[in-house]
């Protein structure tokens, strides 16, 4: 695990960013950037030992933010509908450039991208590699997401070369763990209440990764940062369908899993990443999905999430 460093985490209150920042704060000086419009969110971040700094990452001047960070985790992200493309590019693309420019002297930066960036195929089980075509996915719930991530990656690649800043671009797949904001958690809570799990197709496979695996994989992924930027799928080693994890959740909750298919035009029933490149950097994941997911569901139910 990384120790003794000064680390910036943007979008720090997010479902993925916060547990990463919290883990790093145990042995490092961690600063978390967000807008912090909710005082409770700021308190939560500070209680985790993280220095909270309110800022708009897309502002031209990150006033008051130090520029001597040794590592940067850029997870700040905005998604919106068809009326939000300008805001999306301002925050996701321009914001990435401004953050990396501000922290150009860091040892390395990790920029979080997404599996939504890939061009869909007709085979739902197809494992996307990092060198495959990008763009073309349409998600009505986040119309800006695919183009914004392409733009963000382009800016990050430019910054790596322009500032001689080693960068890793991590394309995130589905995350799971004991946080109710994760998609598999939301599905588990629906199953526990007797509500159906809604999926875009049958089957609907993912390459889920446990947040605990993400914590320990941070160090090797930052170690793999390079100029030009390293691009890697941040996904798990197993392919799991929504139906499978709904059934696992039902076992824990003592209910029955009901899965309802609602096809969404333009949104593929496909979210599988090829983990080979990530495995060459980090080695295999340490979490077995069935075991770790059951544990996460039990924790969610015990917490009354």
C-alpha positions as CSV (number, residue, x, y, z in Angstrom):
1,X,0.0,0.0,0.0
2,X,1.2,3.5,-0.7
3,X,2.6,5.3,2.3
4,X,4.1,8.7,3.2
5,X,2.8,10.5,0.1
6,X,0.7,13.7,-0.4
7,X,-2.3,12.6,-2.5
8,X,-5.1,14.6,-4.2
9,X,-8.4,12.8,-4.8
10,X,-11.0,14.7,-6.8
11,X,-14.7,13.9,-6.6
12,X,-13.8,12.6,-3.1
13,X,-17.3,12.0,-1.8
14,X,-18.2,9.6,-4.7
15,X,-19.0,6.0,-4.1
16,X,-15.7,4.9,-5.5
17,X,-13.5,7.8,-4.6
18,X,-14.4,8.0,-0.9
19,X,-13.3,4.5,0.1
20,X,-10.1,4.8,-1.9
21,X,-9.3,8.2,-0.3
22,X,-10.2,6.8,3.2
23,X,-7.9,3.8,2.8
24,X,-5.1,6.1,1.6
25,X,-5.6,8.5,4.5
26,X,-4.4,5.9,7.0
27,X,-0.8,6.3,5.9
28,X,-0.7,9.4,3.7
29,X,-1.7,13.1,3.6
30,X,-4.8,13.0,1.5
31,X,-6.7,16.0,0.2
32,X,-10.2,15.6,-1.2
33,X,-11.6,18.0,-3.7
34,X,-15.4,18.4,-4.3
35,X,-17.9,21.2,-4.3
36,X,-19.1,20.2,-0.9
37,X,-22.6,21.8,-1.2
38,X,-23.8,19.4,1.5
39,X,-22.1,20.1,4.9
40,X,-22.7,16.5,6.0
41,X,-20.6,15.3,3.1
42,X,-17.7,17.5,4.1
43,X,-17.9,16.3,7.7
44,X,-17.9,12.7,6.5
45,X,-14.7,13.3,4.5
46,X,-13.0,15.1,7.3
47,X,-13.9,12.5,9.8
48,X,-12.1,10.0,7.6
49,X,-8.8,11.9,8.1
50,X,-9.0,13.7,4.7
51,X,-8.4,17.4,4.2
52,X,-11.6,18.7,2.5
53,X,-11.1,21.4,-0.1
54,X,-14.1,23.0,-1.8
55,X,-13.4,23.7,-5.5
56,X,-14.8,23.4,-9.0
57,X,-12.3,21.3,-10.9
58,X,-13.3,23.1,-14.1
59,X,-12.5,26.5,-12.7
60,X,-9.6,28.2,-14.4
61,X,-7.9,28.8,-11.1
62,X,-7.9,26.1,-8.4
63,X,-7.3,28.8,-5.8
64,X,-5.9,27.7,-2.4
65,X,-5.2,24.1,-3.6
66,X,-1.6,23.1,-3.1
67,X,0.3,22.0,-6.2
68,X,2.9,19.8,-4.6
69,X,0.9,16.5,-4.6
70,X,3.0,13.4,-5.3
71,X,0.0,11.4,-6.6
72,X,-3.3,12.4,-8.2
73,X,-6.5,10.4,-8.4
74,X,-8.9,12.2,-10.7
75,X,-12.4,10.8,-10.2
76,X,-14.5,14.0,-10.4
77,X,-17.2,13.3,-13.0
78,X,-20.4,14.9,-14.3
79,X,-23.1,13.1,-16.3
80,X,-26.2,14.6,-17.8
81,X,-28.9,14.4,-20.4
82,X,-29.1,15.8,-23.9
83,X,-29.2,19.4,-22.6
84,X,-25.9,19.1,-20.7
85,X,-23.2,18.4,-23.2
86,X,-21.5,21.8,-22.7
87,X,-21.4,21.4,-18.9
88,X,-20.2,17.8,-19.4
89,X,-17.3,18.8,-21.6
90,X,-16.4,21.7,-19.3
91,X,-16.2,19.5,-16.2
92,X,-15.0,16.2,-17.6
93,X,-12.6,17.3,-20.4
94,X,-11.5,20.8,-19.4
95,X,-11.6,20.0,-15.7
96,X,-9.2,17.0,-16.3
97,X,-6.8,19.3,-18.1
98,X,-6.9,21.9,-15.4
99,X,-6.3,19.4,-12.6
100,X,-3.4,17.7,-14.3
101,X,-1.9,21.1,-15.3
102,X,-2.1,22.2,-11.6
103,X,-0.5,19.0,-10.5
104,X,2.0,18.6,-13.4
105,X,4.9,17.9,-11.0
106,X,3.3,14.8,-9.5
107,X,5.0,11.4,-9.7
108,X,1.9,10.0,-11.4
109,X,-1.8,10.5,-11.9
110,X,-4.7,8.0,-12.3
111,X,-7.6,9.3,-14.4
112,X,-10.8,7.4,-14.0
113,X,-12.6,6.6,-17.3
114,X,-15.4,4.1,-17.9
115,X,-16.3,1.0,-19.8
116,X,-19.1,3.1,-21.3
117,X,-16.5,4.3,-23.8
118,X,-16.5,1.1,-25.9
119,X,-18.4,0.7,-29.1
120,X,-21.0,-2.0,-28.5
121,X,-20.9,-5.4,-30.3
122,X,-23.7,-7.9,-31.0
123,X,-22.2,-10.4,-28.6
124,X,-23.2,-9.6,-25.0
125,X,-20.3,-11.7,-23.7
126,X,-17.6,-10.0,-25.8
127,X,-14.7,-8.9,-23.6
128,X,-13.6,-5.5,-24.7
129,X,-9.9,-4.9,-25.0
130,X,-8.2,-1.6,-24.5
131,X,-7.3,-1.3,-28.2
132,X,-10.9,-1.8,-29.5
133,X,-13.1,0.9,-31.1
134,X,-14.6,3.6,-28.9
135,X,-17.8,5.6,-29.0
136,X,-21.3,4.7,-30.3
137,X,-22.9,3.7,-27.0
138,X,-26.1,5.6,-26.2
139,X,-27.3,5.6,-22.6
140,X,-30.6,7.6,-22.2
141,X,-30.0,8.0,-18.4
142,X,-26.5,9.6,-19.1
143,X,-26.5,10.9,-22.7
144,X,-23.2,12.7,-22.2
145,X,-21.3,9.8,-20.7
146,X,-19.7,8.1,-23.8
147,X,-18.6,11.3,-25.6
148,X,-17.5,12.9,-22.3
149,X,-15.2,10.0,-21.4
150,X,-13.7,10.0,-24.9
151,X,-13.0,13.7,-24.5
152,X,-11.6,13.2,-21.0
153,X,-9.2,10.4,-22.1
154,X,-8.0,12.6,-25.0
155,X,-7.2,15.5,-22.6
156,X,-5.5,13.1,-20.2
157,X,-3.3,11.7,-23.0
158,X,-2.4,15.2,-24.1
159,X,-1.4,16.2,-20.5
160,X,0.8,13.2,-20.1
161,X,2.8,14.2,-23.1
162,X,2.6,18.0,-22.7
163,X,3.6,18.0,-19.0
164,X,5.8,14.8,-19.0
165,X,3.4,13.5,-16.4
166,X,3.0,9.7,-16.1
167,X,-0.7,8.9,-16.4
168,X,-2.8,5.8,-16.1
169,X,-6.3,5.9,-17.6
170,X,-8.4,3.3,-15.9
171,X,-11.6,2.3,-17.6
172,X,-13.9,1.3,-14.7
173,X,-16.4,-1.5,-15.0
174,X,-19.1,-2.3,-12.4
175,X,-18.0,-1.9,-8.7
176,X,-19.4,-3.9,-5.8
177,X,-19.1,-3.9,-2.1
178,X,-21.0,-2.8,1.0
179,X,-22.0,0.6,-0.3
180,X,-25.7,1.0,-1.2
181,X,-24.8,3.3,-4.2
182,X,-23.2,0.5,-6.2
183,X,-25.4,-1.1,-8.9
184,X,-25.1,-4.7,-7.5
185,X,-26.0,-3.3,-4.0
186,X,-29.1,-1.5,-5.4
187,X,-30.2,-4.7,-7.0
188,X,-29.6,-6.7,-3.8
189,X,-31.7,-4.2,-1.8
190,X,-34.5,-4.5,-4.4
191,X,-34.4,-8.3,-4.1
192,X,-34.6,-8.1,-0.3
193,X,-37.7,-5.9,-0.5
194,X,-39.3,-8.3,-3.1
195,X,-38.9,-5.8,-5.9
196,X,-37.8,-6.9,-9.4
197,X,-34.3,-6.4,-10.7
198,X,-34.6,-4.5,-14.0
199,X,-32.0,-5.5,-16.6
200,X,-31.6,-4.3,-20.2
201,X,-31.4,-7.9,-21.6
202,X,-30.9,-11.5,-20.9
203,X,-28.2,-12.3,-20.2
204,X,-26.7,-9.0,-19.0
205,X,-23.1,-9.8,-18.1
206,X,-20.6,-7.6,-16.2
207,X,-17.0,-7.8,-15.1
208,X,-17.5,-6.6,-11.5
209,X,-14.6,-5.6,-9.2
210,X,-14.7,-5.4,-5.4
211,X,-13.8,-2.0,-3.9
212,X,-11.3,-3.8,-1.7
213,X,-9.5,-5.0,-4.8
214,X,-9.5,-1.5,-6.1
215,X,-7.8,-0.3,-2.9
216,X,-4.8,-2.6,-3.2
217,X,-4.6,-2.3,-7.0
218,X,-4.1,1.5,-6.8
219,X,-0.3,1.2,-6.1
220,X,0.5,-1.0,-9.1
221,X,-1.8,0.9,-11.4
222,X,-0.1,4.2,-10.4
223,X,3.3,2.4,-10.8
224,X,2.3,1.5,-14.4
225,X,1.6,5.2,-15.2
226,X,3.6,6.3,-18.2
227,X,4.2,8.9,-21.0
228,X,2.4,8.3,-23.3
229,X,-0.5,7.3,-20.9
230,X,-1.2,3.7,-20.0
231,X,-4.8,2.7,-20.7
232,X,-6.2,-0.2,-18.8
233,X,-9.5,-1.8,-18.0
234,X,-10.2,-1.6,-14.3
235,X,-12.5,-4.6,-14.0
236,X,-12.7,-7.9,-12.2
237,X,-11.6,-11.3,-13.3
238,X,-15.0,-13.0,-13.4
239,X,-18.0,-12.4,-15.7
240,X,-21.2,-12.3,-13.7
241,X,-24.7,-11.6,-15.0
242,X,-27.3,-9.5,-13.2
243,X,-29.5,-12.5,-12.8
244,X,-26.7,-14.4,-11.1
245,X,-26.0,-11.7,-8.5
246,X,-29.7,-11.3,-7.9
247,X,-30.0,-15.0,-7.1
248,X,-27.0,-14.7,-4.8
249,X,-28.7,-11.8,-3.0
250,X,-31.9,-13.7,-2.7
251,X,-30.0,-16.5,-1.0
252,X,-28.7,-14.1,1.7
253,X,-32.0,-12.2,2.1
254,X,-34.2,-15.3,2.1
255,X,-36.3,-14.1,-0.7
256,X,-36.8,-14.9,-4.4
257,X,-35.0,-13.1,-7.2
258,X,-37.3,-11.7,-9.9
259,X,-35.6,-10.3,-13.0
260,X,-37.5,-8.1,-15.4
261,X,-36.0,-7.4,-18.9
262,X,-36.6,-3.9,-20.3
263,X,-34.7,-3.2,-23.4
264,X,-33.4,0.3,-23.9
265,X,-32.9,1.4,-27.5
266,X,-29.2,2.3,-28.0
267,X,-28.1,0.9,-24.7
268,X,-26.3,-2.4,-25.1
269,X,-26.8,-5.4,-22.8
270,X,-23.1,-5.7,-22.6
271,X,-20.5,-4.7,-20.0
272,X,-17.6,-7.1,-20.1
273,X,-14.0,-6.1,-20.0
274,X,-10.9,-8.1,-20.9
275,X,-8.9,-8.1,-17.6
276,X,-5.6,-9.4,-19.2
277,X,-3.7,-6.1,-19.2
278,X,-4.8,-5.2,-15.7
279,X,-3.8,-8.7,-14.5
280,X,-0.3,-8.2,-16.0
281,X,0.0,-5.1,-13.9
282,X,-1.7,-6.1,-10.6
283,X,-2.0,-9.9,-10.7
284,X,-5.4,-11.5,-10.1
285,X,-8.1,-10.1,-7.9
286,X,-8.2,-11.4,-4.4
287,X,-11.9,-11.4,-4.0
288,X,-14.1,-14.3,-5.1
289,X,-17.3,-12.7,-6.4
290,X,-19.8,-15.1,-4.9
291,X,-18.2,-15.0,-1.5
292,X,-17.5,-11.3,-1.4
293,X,-20.9,-10.4,-2.8
294,X,-22.8,-12.5,-0.2
295,X,-20.7,-10.7,2.5
296,X,-21.5,-7.3,1.1
297,X,-25.3,-8.1,0.9
298,X,-25.3,-9.3,4.5
299,X,-23.6,-6.1,5.6
300,X,-26.1,-4.0,3.6
301,X,-29.0,-5.7,5.2
302,X,-27.5,-5.6,8.7
303,X,-27.1,-1.8,8.3
304,X,-30.6,-1.4,7.2
305,X,-29.5,0.3,3.9
